[in-house]
Amino acid sequence: MGGKCSSRGGQIARVAATAFGAAFLALLPAAPAPSATIGSASPFSLTAQALLGGEQTDLYLRVASDGSPLPDTLGKVQLKAFALDGDLVSTDNFFDVPAPRGVAVIHRPGLVRGQLLTVKAHARQGSQNEQLLAETHVALRPDLTLEPSVPATIVRKQEFGLDVSVNEVAGDTGAGAAVSLYDGHTLLATRHVELGAGGSEELRFSVNLPDPGSHTLVATVSNSEPAEFNTENNSASAPIDVRVYDGGGAVVTEEKHATEIGAEILKAGGNAVDAAAAVEFALNVTLPHTNGIGGGSTVLIHLADGENYAIDAREKAPAAAQPTMFLGKTPLNVRNQSGCTVGVPGTLAAIDLMLSRWGTMSLGETLQKPIELAEDGFPVGTALANATTDDRSGFQPETRAIFRLPDGSPLPPGYLLKQTDLAKTFRLLAALGSAAFYQGEIAPALVAAQTRTRSTGCAGRMTLADLAAYRVKVSSPVSTRYRGYDVVTVPPSSSGGLVLSQALEMLRRFPLGDADAGYGAGAGKTLNVMIESLRLAFADRLMWMGDDDPSFGYAVPVNCLLSDEYTAFRSGLINDSSRIPTVTAGNPCGFQAAAPDDSEEPDSAHTTHFSIVDKLGNMVSFTTTLTDGFGTGITVPGYGFVLNDSLANFNLTPVKNPVTGNPGANDPGPNRRAMGNTTPVVLFRDGEPLVTTGSPGSGWIPSIVLQVVSNVIDQGMPIQQAVDAPRFWLNGPTAGIGWNAGFPAESIAYLRALGQPITREPSGPPALGSVESLQVDPVTYKLSAASDPRAPDGSAIVLP
């Protein structure tokens, strides 16, 4: 600025006398009105604003004009400062003060808030100096602060409103400023705000955070006009946890105690794998006729990082098994509670592997609640009570002691069942790990138990070495593209994934879901093409599917079975208004038909399925089994768990024949897994897992799961409706077809007119299958859990 001359002293008339004071401070204007000029007809006017900040006051002088050119210099400026009581305390003169675009700035230390300032300024116009007057009070610079308000629950990709309260807290001067919102260092949006002195305004930002996890939202204020007194408080942050789903996870099982235990694990911070371990152990307690550590499992895992894994933990034949081991025996002999059908159990090994690779809890931690459940007891549910009427629950003494009343009668619903031996076993596993089962204390007792036989020549051949050598198979899932969805399921040794995938491939050319074309839900055409696709897939199952471990010298031709060329060829055999008279296996790598095979799966449905998703996006679709109800019926003495009879799923008579080309894919053999039918599934769309499902039901499982998948994809049903819908079931190319109530009468008549063998009439409530399923809404990411009404004790929990 220009030169300065100062004089102090004297008096001027008091302004508001002693009434000035603190009340004045609250009433300071944001900016004074333009002053009048001395004289008349001057083209200029002057306003002044004095802003206190730091150690000095900045006096802004603004010259306005009626259109005349603005001066770029103020020849002289006289500044008088008055105390709060009205006394003149100083007079300063400044010369040749620069005023670019009519604005001059004078820096004056020593002033205090509330002081009156009067200004005389000379603005040159041609040869004339126009004398201009203005007055103002010293005011604090604006001080802007922010306070973001974050919603309690945020779901990825979902737009939500975030409020930022912007406040001017100094109370003297208003300001305009830019308010910006950042996700960490990434700018999301910027808004302009104008605030009066002491004012406040709520700004709402529409925010979309696509990535789940922990975020820090940062609100900042910048470019304040006038500049601020304090800039250190110009930002505020708020942590925010962006959820994967609108829900904290979900668990659905066939038994409510198991569901509750899984939900408790999720609430405690465990992930879906942890919860699956606890649920499986709990189901060993509450549905011991369907599953347990004496059986096997097939698991499909989707991890939040996008990886998918299939786990084959089905039971293996002992090393001493031979293709002819069941030759000459009937299904009744083999399945008659004898140790020759006991495979090396895999369920415990699967849980141990899952926890070690993907879990956050130890084996012991997941066992705590199941231990309490076994020791304290639980009221027996309808399913278990019904199962205890079966001979398998009462023939072997250890089994009868647990699952029958002292007089030998079945357990009634509501009976408090305590299983102290099983609780002891679980404690042993919690303390020593799975090694106690496969190599330690439990192993000799298990091997001894499987030497029992009820049929001549059907003692078990398992050894301690077989137990110690058991390994879970982890592989990539099978994936089929169907109407915009990726249907992800399990590869062999289970045949269920391939049968489901083949059937879907064959159905692609039919307009399922188009009611106008006759392909609505439950319509005759819809049912017929689905039945025919399953018959063709089942024929291939009987020829080509089994354990494809390369050490056996045979690999299931998965790629050929699912190739577009082969499935189109097989689909061409299907007509919506006829039944294929004779269905044979095809040659998937050559398209020629093979010899017909009329064998079917045995009618056994004692398996269970459960589905779990956690808040992080991990999903588990878990099917677990003993094969028949209570397996062999042999309980390992002193340890309280039942042994499976899975080896009965092998071909009882070997069918390998180099002349016909039959590979004997499911013939018995050392260390082989018998072909299963378990079909855990996860449906994806655009990479997003939307549905997980599966079912018990032995050889019928693929037909049950196919209908739920089609109901969701083709018919557009929400998951509970898809599960509740009536279903048919079959388990082989010539098998009779069962169905439950709910199909239109004309649809059943249509199938019968085509010659479809509708042999099982519905009786009572729908009975077969228990499709415990989860769904994610693709728009809102809301979780839904659907328990099948066919499971009398099933339950679902969706966590908030």
C-alpha positions in Angstrom: 0.0 0.0 0.0 1.0 3.7 -0.1 2.6 5.8 2.6 0.9 6.3 6.0 0.7 9.2 8.4 -0.9 8.7 11.9 -2.4 11.1 14.6 -4.2 9.9 17.7 -6.5 11.6 20.3 -9.6 13.7 20.3 -13.2 12.8 20.6 -16.0 12.2 18.3 -19.7 11.9 19.1 -20.4 8.6 20.7 -22.1 6.0 18.6 -24.9 4.5 20.7 -22.9 5.8 23.7 -22.2 3.1 26.3 -25.0 0.9 24.9 -22.6 -0.3 22.3 -20.9 -3.4 24.0 -21.7 -7.0 23.6 -25.2 -6.7 22.2 -23.6 -4.9 19.2 -21.4 -7.8 18.5 -24.3 -10.1 17.9 -25.8 -7.7 15.4 -22.8 -6.9 13.2 -23.8 -6.9 9.5 -22.2 -9.3 7.1 -21.1 -6.2 5.0 -21.9 -2.5 5.4 -24.2 -0.7 2.9 -22.5 1.6 0.4 -21.7 5.1 1.8 -22.8 8.4 0.4 -20.2 10.6 -1.2 -19.4 14.2 -0.1 -20.8 16.5 -2.7 -23.3 15.7 -5.3 -23.3 14.0 -8.7 -20.2 11.9 -7.9 -20.1 8.7 -10.0 -18.5 6.7 -7.1 -19.5 5.2 -3.8 -17.5 3.4 -1.2 -18.1 0.4 1.1 -15.7 -0.9 3.8 -15.3 -4.2 5.5 -12.9 -4.9 8.3 -12.1 -8.6 9.0 -10.0 -9.6 12.0 -7.9 -12.7 11.6 -4.6 -13.7 13.2 -2.6 -10.7 14.3 -4.1 -8.1 12.1 -7.2 -6.7 10.6 -7.7 -6.6 6.8 -9.7 -3.5 5.7 -11.4 -4.0 2.4 -12.4 -0.8 0.5 -14.6 -1.3 -2.5 -15.3 1.5 -4.9 -18.4 1.2 -7.1 -19.3 3.5 -10.0 -22.3 4.4 -12.1 -20.4 3.2 -15.2 -17.4 5.5 -15.1 -14.0 3.8 -15.1 -13.0 2.6 -11.7 -9.9 4.1 -10.2 -6.9 1.9 -9.8 -5.4 3.9 -7.0 -6.9 5.7 -4.0 -4.9 8.9 -3.6 -5.4 9.2 0.1 -7.2 7.1 2.7 -7.8 8.3 6.2 -8.7 5.7 8.8 -10.1 6.5 12.2 -10.5 3.8 14.9 -12.8 4.3 17.9 -12.8 2.3 21.2 -15.9 0.4 22.2 -16.9 3.3 24.4 -16.8 5.7 21.4 -13.5 7.4 22.1 -11.2 8.1 19.2 -8.1 6.0 19.6 -6.2 6.5 16.4 -6.1 8.2 13.0 -4.0 6.7 10.2 -3.4 8.2 6.7 -2.4 6.1 3.7 -1.4 7.5 0.4 -1.4 6.1 -3.1 -3.2 2.9 -2.1 -3.4 0.4 -5.0 -7.0 -0.4 -5.9 -7.0 -2.9 -8.8 -10.6 -3.3 -10.1 -11.7 -0.8 -7.5 -10.7 -2.9 -4.5 -8.1 -1.7 -2.0 -6.8 -3.7 1.0 -5.2 -2.1 4.1 -3.6 -4.2 6.8 -3.9 -2.8 10.3 -2.6 -4.5 13.4 -3.8 -3.7 16.9 -7.5 -3.5 16.2 -10.1 -5.5 18.2 -13.4 -7.0 17.4 -16.3 -4.6 17.5 -14.3 -1.3 17.0 -15.9 1.4 14.9 -13.8 2.4 11.8 -14.5 5.5 9.7 -12.9 5.9 6.3 -12.3 8.9 4.0 -10.9 8.0 0.6 -10.0 10.1 -2.4 -10.8 8.5 -5.7 -9.4 10.3 -8.7 -11.7 11.1 -11.7 -9.8 12.9 -14.3 -8.2 16.0 -12.6 -10.7 15.7 -9.7 -10.4 13.8 -6.4 -13.7 12.5 -5.3 -13.9 12.3 -1.5 -15.8 9.1 -0.4 -16.9 8.2 3.1 -17.6 4.8 4.7 -17.7 3.2 8.1 -17.7 -0.3 9.4 -17.0 -2.3 12.5 -14.1 -4.8 13.0 -15.6 -8.2 12.6 -14.2 -11.7 12.9 -13.5 -13.5 9.7 -15.8 -16.3 9.0 -15.0 -19.7 10.5 -16.7 -22.6 8.7 -17.0 -26.1 10.2 -18.6 -29.4 9.0 -20.3 -32.3 10.6 -21.2 -35.3 8.3 -24.0 -37.5 9.4 -23.6 -41.1 8.1 -26.5 -43.6 7.9 -26.3 -46.6 10.2 -26.4 -49.2 7.4 -24.8 -48.8 3.9 -25.1 -51.5 1.2 -22.6 -51.5 -1.7 -23.8 -50.0 -5.0 -26.9 -48.6 -3.4 -27.3 -44.9 -3.6 -27.9 -43.3 -0.2 -28.2 -39.8 1.2 -25.4 -38.4 3.3 -26.0 -35.1 5.2 -23.2 -32.6 5.9 -24.0 -29.8 8.3 -22.0 -26.7 7.4 -21.8 -24.0 10.1 -20.3 -20.5 10.3 -19.3 -20.4 14.0 -17.5 -17.1 14.4 -20.8 -15.3 14.2 -19.7 -12.0 12.6 -19.3 -12.6 8.9 -21.0 -14.7 6.3 -19.2 -16.5 3.5 -19.5 -18.5 0.4 -17.4 -21.7 0.0 -17.0 -25.0 -1.7 -18.0 -28.2 0.2 -16.5 -31.4 -1.1 -17.0 -35.0 -0.2 -14.3 -37.6 -0.6 -14.2 -41.4 -0.2 -10.7 -41.4 1.2 -8.8 -39.5 -1.4 -11.3 -40.0 -4.2 -13.6 -37.0 -4.9 -17.2 -37.9 -4.9 -19.0 -34.5 -5.3 -18.6 -30.8 -4.7 -21.4 -28.3 -3.7 -21.4 -24.5 -3.2 -22.8 -23.1 0.0 -23.6 -19.5 1.1 -23.9 -18.9 4.8 -24.8 -15.8 6.8 -23.0 -14.9 10.0 -23.5 -17.6 12.5 -25.6 -19.5 9.9 -25.9 -23.2 9.2 -27.0 -25.3 6.3 -27.6 -28.9 5.7 -26.2 -30.2 2.4 -27.4 -33.7 1.2 -25.0 -35.6 -1.0 -26.2 -38.7 -3.0 -23.5 -41.3 -2.6 -22.8 -44.7 -4.1 -20.0 -46.8 -2.8 -19.6 -49.9 -4.9 -16.8 -51.6 -2.9 -17.7 -53.3 0.4 -15.5 -52.9 3.4 -14.3 -50.0 5.6 -14.4 -46.6 4.1 -13.6 -43.1 5.5 -15.8 -40.3 4.1 -14.2 -36.9 4.4 -16.0 -33.6 4.0 -14.0 -30.5 3.4 -14.7 -26.8 3.0 -12.4 -24.7 0.8 -12.2 -21.4 -1.3 -14.1 -19.5 1.4 -15.0 -15.9 0.4 -14.1 -14.0 2.5 -11.1 -16.1 3.6 -11.5 -17.8 6.9 -10.2 -17.0 10.4 -9.3 -20.6 11.0 -8.7 -23.3 8.4 -7.6 -26.1 10.7 -11.2 -27.2 11.2 -12.0 -27.3 7.5 -12.5 -31.0 7.3 -14.3 -33.7 9.1 -14.3 -37.4 8.6 -16.6 -40.3 9.4 -15.8 -44.0 9.2 -18.4 -46.1 7.4 -18.7 -49.8 6.9 -20.1 -50.6 3.5 -22.0 -53.9 3.7 -22.1 -56.6 1.0 -25.7 -57.3 1.6 -28.8 -55.7 3.2 -28.6 -58.2 6.1 -25.9 -59.5 8.3 -25.9 -63.0 6.9 -28.4 -65.9 6.7 -28.6 -69.5 7.7 -31.2 -72.1 6.5 -31.2 -75.7 7.5 -33.5 -78.6 8.1 -33.4 -78.2 11.9 -34.0 -75.1 14.0 -31.3 -75.8 16.6 -28.6 -76.1 13.9 -29.9 -72.9 12.2 -29.7 -71.0 15.5 -26.2 -72.2 16.2 -25.1 -71.2 12.7 -26.6 -67.7 13.2 -24.9 -67.4 16.6 -21.5 -68.0 14.9 -22.3 -65.3 12.4 -23.3 -62.8 15.1 -20.1 -63.5 17.0 -18.1 -62.5 13.9 -17.5 -65.9 12.4 -17.7 -66.3 8.6 -19.9 -68.6 6.6 -17.2 -71.4 6.7 -17.1 -71.2 10.5 -20.9 -71.3 10.7 -21.0 -74.3 8.3 -18.7 -76.3 10.6 -20.9 -75.5 13.6 -24.1 -76.3 11.7 -22.8 -79.7 10.5 -21.8 -80.7 14.0 -25.1 -79.5 15.3 -27.0 -81.5 12.6 -25.0 -84.6 13.7 -26.7 -84.1 17.0 -30.2 -83.2 15.9 -30.6 -85.1 12.6 -28.2 -88.0 13.2 -30.1 -90.3 10.8 -29.2 -88.1 7.9 -25.6 -87.0 8.5 -22.6 -86.9 10.8 -18.9 -87.4 11.2 -19.4 -91.0 10.2 -20.5 -90.0 6.7 -19.5 -87.9 3.7 -20.2 -84.4 2.2 -20.2 -82.5 -1.0 -19.6 -78.7 -0.6 -19.6 -75.7 -2.8 -17.9 -72.6 -1.5 -18.0 -69.1 -3.0 -15.6 -66.7 -1.3 -16.0 -63.0 -1.1 -12.8 -62.6 -3.1 -14.6 -64.2 -6.1 -13.0 -67.6 -5.9 -15.2 -70.8 -6.1 -14.3 -74.2 -4.8 -15.9 -77.6 -4.9 -15.1 -80.0 -2.1 -15.6 -83.7 -2.6 -15.5 -85.3 0.9 -17.6 -88.4 0.0 -16.6 -91.7 1.6 -13.8 -93.8 0.0 -13.7 -97.5 -0.4 -10.9 -99.2 1.5 -7.7 -100.2 -0.3 -8.9 -103.8 -0.2 -12.1 -103.1 -2.2 -12.4 -104.9 -5.5 -14.9 -104.6 -8.4 -16.4 -107.9 -7.6 -16.8 -107.2 -3.8 -20.6 -107.1 -4.1 -21.0 -109.7 -6.9 -23.9 -112.0 -6.2 -25.4 -109.8 -3.5 -28.7 -108.1 -3.8 -29.4 -104.5 -2.9 -31.2 -105.8 0.2 -28.2 -107.9 1.3 -25.8 -105.0 0.8 -27.9 -102.4 2.4 -28.8 -104.6 5.3 -26.7 -102.9 8.1 -23.4 -104.5 7.3 -19.9 -103.1 7.5 -19.0 -104.0 3.9 -20.8 -100.8 2.8 -18.9 -98.5 5.2 -16.7 -96.0 3.3 -13.9 -94.1 4.9 -15.8 -91.0 6.3 -15.0 -87.6 4.8 -17.2 -85.0 6.5 -14.8 -84.3 9.4 -11.9 -84.0 7.1 -13.8 -81.5 4.9 -14.7 -79.3 7.9 -11.1 -79.4 9.1 -9.8 -78.4 5.7 -12.4 -75.7 5.3 -11.6 -74.1 8.6 -7.8 -74.2 8.1 -8.1 -72.6 4.6 -11.0 -70.2 4.8 -12.3 -70.1 8.3 -11.6 -67.6 11.1 -12.4 -70.0 14.0 -10.7 -73.2 15.3 -12.3 -76.6 15.1 -12.7 -76.5 18.9 -14.5 -73.1 18.8 -17.1 -74.4 16.3 -17.7 -77.5 18.4 -18.6 -75.7 21.6 -22.4 -75.2 21.0 -22.8 -78.7 19.5 -21.1 -80.2 22.5 -23.7 -78.4 24.8 -26.5 -79.5 22.5 -25.4 -83.2 22.7 -24.8 -83.1 26.4 -27.8 -81.1 27.6 -30.1 -82.6 25.1 -32.8 -81.2 22.8 -36.5 -82.0 22.1 -36.6 -84.6 19.3 -38.2 -83.2 16.1 -40.7 -84.7 13.8 -38.1 -85.9 11.3 -35.9 -87.7 13.8 -38.9 -89.2 15.6 -40.2 -90.6 12.3 -36.7 -92.0 11.5 -36.5 -93.9 14.8 -39.4 -96.1 13.6 -37.0 -97.6 11.0 -35.3 -100.9 11.8 -31.9 -99.3 11.4 -32.4 -97.4 14.6 -33.1 -100.4 16.6 -31.0 -103.4 15.4 -27.5 -102.6 16.6 -27.4 -102.4 20.5 -25.5 -99.1 20.7 -27.8 -97.4 18.2 -30.9 -98.8 19.9 -29.7 -97.5 23.3 -29.6 -93.9 21.9 -32.5 -93.8 19.5 -35.1 -96.0 21.1 -36.9 -95.8 24.4 -35.9 -98.3 27.1 -38.8 -100.5 26.0 -37.6 -100.5 22.4 -40.3 -98.2 21.0 -39.4 -95.2 18.8 -38.6 -91.8 20.2 -41.7 -89.5 20.4 -41.5 -85.9 19.2 -40.5 -83.7 22.0 -38.5 -86.4 23.8 -35.4 -84.8 25.4 -32.5 -86.7 23.7 -29.1 -86.6 25.4 -26.0 -88.0 23.6 -23.2 -88.2 26.1 -20.9 -90.4 24.0 -21.2 -88.0 21.1 -20.5 -85.0 23.4 -17.4 -86.9 24.6 -16.3 -87.5 21.0 -16.8 -83.8 20.1 -14.7 -82.8 23.2 -11.9 -85.1 22.0 -12.0 -83.5 18.5 -12.0 -80.0 20.1 -8.9 -80.9 22.1 -6.9 -83.0 19.6 -8.3 -82.1 16.2 -9.4 -84.4 13.4 -6.3 -86.5 14.0 -8.1 -88.1 16.9 -10.6 -89.5 14.4 -8.4 -90.5 11.5 -5.2 -91.6 13.4 -5.8 -91.4 17.1 -8.1 -92.8 19.8 -11.3 -93.1 17.7 -9.8 -94.9 14.7 -9.5 -98.4 16.2 -13.0 -98.3 17.5 -14.3 -97.2 14.1 -12.4 -100.0 12.3 -13.6 -102.6 14.8 -17.3 -101.4 14.4 -17.3 -101.8 10.6 -16.4 -105.4 10.9 -19.9 -106.1 12.0 -22.3 -107.7 9.4 -25.9 -108.6 9.3 -25.5 -110.3 5.9 -23.2 -113.3 5.4 -19.9 -112.3 3.8 -20.4 -108.5 4.2 -18.0 -107.5 6.9 -16.1 -104.3 6.4 -12.6 -104.2 5.0 -11.4 -100.8 6.2 -8.1 -100.6 8.0 -6.3 -98.0 10.2 -4.2 -97.2 7.1 -7.3 -96.4 5.1 -8.4 -94.0 7.7 -5.0 -92.3 8.0 -4.8 -92.0 4.2 -8.1 -90.2 3.7 -7.8 -86.9 1.8 -10.5 -84.4 0.7 -10.6 -83.5 -2.9 -10.7 -79.8 -3.7 -11.3 -78.7 -7.3 -12.9 -76.1 -9.5 -16.6 -76.3 -9.8 -18.6 -77.1 -13.0 -20.2 -74.0 -14.6 -23.0 -73.9 -17.2 -24.3 -70.7 -18.8 -28.1 -70.7 -18.8 -30.2 -67.7 -19.9 -27.8 -65.1 -18.6 -27.0 -67.0 -15.4 -23.9 -69.0 -14.5 -25.1 -72.2 -12.8 -22.1 -73.3 -10.7 -22.2 -76.8 -9.2 -19.9 -79.7 -8.3 -18.0 -82.1 -10.5 -17.7 -85.9 -10.0 -17.6 -88.0 -7.9 -21.1 -86.7 -7.4 -23.2 -87.0 -10.6 -25.7 -84.4 -9.5 -23.8 -81.4 -10.9 -23.4 -83.0 -14.3 -27.0 -84.2 -14.5 -28.3 -80.7 -13.6 -25.9 -79.0 -16.1 -26.7 -81.4 -18.9 -30.5 -81.0 -18.4 -30.2 -77.2 -18.4 -28.1 -77.3 -21.6 -30.8 -79.4 -23.2 -33.6 -77.1 -22.1 -32.1 -73.9 -23.5 -33.9 -74.2 -26.8 -37.3 -74.4 -25.2 -39.1 -71.1 -24.2 -39.6 -72.1 -20.5 -41.4 -69.2 -18.7 -43.4 -68.2 -21.8 -46.9 -68.9 -20.6 -48.4 -67.8 -24.0 -46.4 -70.5 -25.7 -47.6 -73.1 -23.2 -44.4 -73.1 -21.1 -45.6 -71.5 -17.9 -44.9 -72.9 -14.4 -46.4 -76.3 -14.0 -47.6 -76.5 -17.6 -47.7 -79.9 -19.3 -45.1 -78.9 -21.9 -42.8 -77.5 -19.3 -42.9 -80.6 -17.2 -42.5 -82.9 -20.2 -39.4 -81.3 -21.6 -37.8 -81.2 -18.1 -38.6 -84.9 -17.5 -37.1 -85.8 -20.9 -34.0 -83.8 -20.4 -33.5 -85.6 -17.0 -34.0 -89.0 -18.5 -31.3 -88.4 -21.1 -28.9 -87.0 -18.5 -29.6 -90.0 -16.1 -28.9 -92.4 -19.0 -25.5 -90.7 -19.4 -25.0 -90.8 -15.6 -25.3 -94.6 -15.5 -22.7 -95.0 -18.3 -20.2 -92.2 -17.8 -20.3 -90.8 -14.3 -18.4 -91.8 -11.2 -15.2 -91.1 -9.4 -12.8 -89.5 -11.9 -9.6 -89.5 -9.9 -7.0 -90.0 -12.6 -5.2 -92.7 -10.4 -8.0 -95.1 -11.4 -7.2 -94.7 -15.1 -10.6 -93.2 -16.0 -11.6 -89.6 -16.3 -15.3 -88.7 -16.6 -15.7 -86.9 -20.0 -17.0 -83.7 -18.4 -16.2 -81.4 -21.3 -17.8 -83.7 -23.8 -20.9 -84.3 -21.7 -21.5 -80.5 -21.4 -20.3 -79.5 -24.9 -22.7 -77.4 -27.0 -22.5 -79.9 -29.8 -23.4 -82.9 -27.7 -26.1 -81.3 -25.6 -27.7 -79.8 -28.7 -27.6 -83.3 -30.3 -29.3 -84.8 -27.2 -31.8 -81.9 -26.9 -32.9 -82.6 -30.5 -34.3 -85.9 -29.2 -36.8 -84.1 -27.0 -40.3 -83.1 -28.1 -42.7 -81.3 -25.8 -45.6 -83.5 -26.9 -44.1 -87.0 -26.8 -42.0 -89.3 -24.7 -38.8 -90.8 -26.0 -39.7 -94.6 -26.1 -36.2 -95.8 -25.2 -33.6 -93.6 -23.7 -30.0 -94.8 -23.9 -26.6 -93.3 -23.0 -25.0 -91.3 -25.7 -21.3 -91.2 -26.7 -20.5 -87.6 -25.6 -17.3 -87.5 -27.5 -18.8 -89.2 -30.6 -22.5 -88.7 -30.5 -23.4 -92.4 -31.1 -25.9 -94.1 -28.8 -24.7 -96.7 -26.4 -26.5 -99.8 -25.1 -29.5 -99.0 -22.9 -29.0 -99.3 -19.1 -32.2 -99.6 -17.1 -30.7 -99.6 -13.7 -31.8 -97.0 -11.2 -30.7 -95.4 -8.0 -32.0 -97.0 -4.8 -34.9 -95.2 -3.2 -33.1 -93.6 -0.3 -33.3 -90.0 0.7 -31.6 -89.7 4.1 -29.3 -86.7 3.4 -29.5 -83.1 4.5 -28.6 -79.8 2.9 -28.0 -76.4 4.3 -27.0 -73.0 2.9 -25.2 -70.1 4.6 -24.1 -66.6 3.6 -22.2 -64.2 5.8 -22.1 -60.4 5.8 -18.7 -60.4 3.9 -20.2 -62.2 0.9 -18.9 -65.8 1.5 -21.4 -68.5 0.7 -21.5 -72.2 1.5 -23.9 -74.7 -0.1 -23.4 -77.9 1.9 -25.0 -81.4 1.2 -24.1 -84.1 3.7 -25.2 -87.7 4.1 -24.9 -91.2 5.6 -26.6 -92.5 2.4 -29.4 -94.5 4.0 -31.3 -93.5 7.2 -28.8 -94.0 10.1 -26.4 -95.3 7.5 -25.5 -98.9 8.3 -27.2 -98.5 11.6 -23.8 -99.2 13.3 -22.9 -96.8 16.0 -19.3 -96.8 17.0 -19.3 -98.0 20.6 -18.4 -95.4 23.2 -18.3 -92.6 20.6 -21.9 -92.1 19.7 -21.8 -91.6 15.9 -23.3 -93.7 13.2 -21.4 -95.1 10.2 -22.4 -94.6 6.6 -23.3 -97.2 4.0 -22.2 -95.2 1.0 -20.4 -98.1 -0.8 -23.8 -99.5 -1.5 -24.0 -96.7 -4.2 -21.4 -98.6 -6.4 -22.6 -100.9 -9.2 -23.2 -104.2 -7.3 -22.4 -106.0 -10.5 -19.4 -104.6 -12.4 -20.3 -103.2 -15.8 -16.9 -102.4 -17.3 -16.8 -103.9 -20.8 -14.1 -103.0 -23.3 -16.2 -104.5 -26.1 -19.2 -102.3 -25.6 -17.2 -99.3 -24.4 -18.7 -99.2 -21.0 -16.0 -97.8 -18.7 -17.4 -99.1 -15.5 -17.3 -95.6 -14.1 -19.1 -96.6 -10.9 -17.7 -100.0 -10.4 -16.2 -100.6 -6.9 -12.4 -100.3 -6.6 -9.7 -99.6 -4.1 -9.8 -96.0 -2.7 -12.7 -95.1 -5.0 -15.6 -92.9 -4.1 -19.0 -94.4 -5.1 -21.0 -92.1 -7.4 -23.3 -89.8 -5.5 -26.1 -87.5 -6.5 -25.6 -84.5 -4.2 -26.1 -81.2 -6.1 -25.1 -78.1 -4.2 -25.5 -75.1 -6.5 -24.8 -71.4 -6.6 -26.4 -69.2 -9.3 -24.5 -66.2 -10.5 -25.5 -63.3 -12.7 -22.9 -60.8 -14.0 -20.5 -62.3 -11.5 -22.8 -61.7 -8.6 -23.9 -64.8 -6.5 -27.7 -64.6 -6.3 -28.9 -68.0 -5.1 -27.5 -71.0 -3.3 -29.5 -74.2 -3.1 -29.4 -77.9 -2.8 -31.4 -80.8 -1.5 -31.4 -84.3 0.0 -33.2 -87.0 -1.9 -30.6 -89.6 -3.1 -31.0 -90.3 -6.9 -33.9 -87.8 -7.1 -31.8 -84.8 -6.0 -30.9 -83.6 -9.5 -34.6 -83.5 -10.5 -35.6 -81.6 -7.4 -32.8 -79.0 -7.7 -33.4 -78.6 -11.5 -37.0 -77.4 -10.8 -35.9 -74.9 -8.2 -33.3 -73.5 -10.5 -35.7 -73.3 -13.4 -38.4 -71.7 -11.2 -36.0 -68.9 -10.3 -34.4 -68.4 -13.8 -37.2 -69.3 -16.2 -40.3 -68.5 -14.2 -38.9 -65.5 -12.3 -40.0 -66.7 -8.9 -38.6 -65.4 -5.7 -36.7 -68.1 -3.8 -39.4 -69.0 -1.3 -42.0 -69.4 -4.1 -39.5 -71.4 -6.1 -39.0 -73.7 -3.2 -42.7 -74.0 -2.2 -43.8 -74.8 -5.8 -45.0 -78.3 -6.5 -42.3 -80.7 -7.8 -42.0 -84.0 -9.6 -39.1 -86.4 -9.1 -37.4 -89.3 -10.9 -34.1 -91.0 -10.6 -33.4 -92.8 -13.8 -34.3 -93.0 -17.5 -37.0 -95.6 -17.0 -38.0 -94.6 -13.5 -41.5 -94.0 -12.3 -42.2 -90.3 -11.7 -43.5 -89.1 -8.3 -45.1 -85.7 -7.8 -46.6 -83.7 -5.0 -49.9 -81.8 -4.8 -50.2 -78.5 -6.5 -49.8 -79.2 -10.2 -52.7 -78.4 -12.5 -54.8 -81.6 -13.1 -54.6 -81.0 -16.8 -50.7 -81.1 -16.6 -50.7 -84.5 -15.0 -53.3 -85.7 -17.5 -51.1 -84.3 -20.3 -48.1 -86.3 -19.0 -50.0 -89.5 -18.6 -51.4 -89.2 -22.2 -47.8 -89.1 -23.4 -47.0 -92.2 -21.6 -45.0 -90.7 -18.8 -45.1 -93.2 -15.8 -46.7 -91.0 -13.2 -46.6 -93.8 -10.6 -46.5 -92.2 -7.2 -49.7 -90.3 -6.2 -49.3 -87.4 -3.8 -50.3 -88.3 -0.3 -50.5 -85.8 2.5 -48.1 -82.8 2.5 -45.4 -82.7 -0.2 -42.8 -85.2 1.1 -39.6 -85.5 -1.0 -36.7 -83.1 -1.0 -35.8 -80.3 1.3 -34.4 -77.5 -0.7 -32.9 -75.2 1.9 -32.0 -72.0 -0.1 -30.8 -68.4 0.0 -31.3 -65.5 -2.4 -29.8 -62.1 -2.9 -31.9 -59.5 -4.5 -29.9 -58.2 -7.5 -31.1 -54.6 -7.0 -31.3 -54.1 -3.3 -28.9 -56.8 -2.2 -31.5 -57.8 0.4 -31.1 -61.4 1.7 -33.9 -63.9 1.7 -33.8 -67.4 3.2 -36.3 -70.1 2.2 -36.8 -73.2 4.2 -38.6 -76.0 2.4 -42.0 -76.7 3.9 -41.4 -80.4 3.2 -38.8 -80.3 6.1 -41.0 -80.4 9.2 -38.3 -79.1 11.5 -36.6 -76.7 9.0 -35.9 -73.1 9.8 -34.3 -70.0 8.3 -32.7 -66.9 10.0 -31.7 -63.7 8.2 -29.6 -61.5 10.5 -30.3 -57.8 10.5 
